[in-house]
Amino acid sequence: MEKDREVIRAASIIAPLTILTSLVLLNYVINGLPYIPDSWIHIAHSETLLRTGYLFGPSQNPSMVSYNYQWPTVNLLLALSQSVLG
């Protein structure tokens, strides 16, 4: 009886987590697209970083850049992963 309760408790935790993870990754599995839509802009910024060498985009003036360039660590991490993984 106690063992059944533990199984039900574990299943009630694992099942929703599995469903949520599947829903989040569904776009990536079906289309190969990033599973977080906000990542598109950072992927483009990291490609610009690799192409031009400027962390803050084509402009050397950091005050004249978009909001998404205010997350330089994200763009650097993506640029690093793109250069290492290809």
Buried (B, 14 or more C-beta within 10 A) or exposed (E): EEEEEEEEEEEEEEEEEEEEEEEEEEBEEEEEEEEEEEBEBBBBBBBBBBEEEBBBBEEEEEEEBEEBBEBBEBBBEBBEEBEEEE
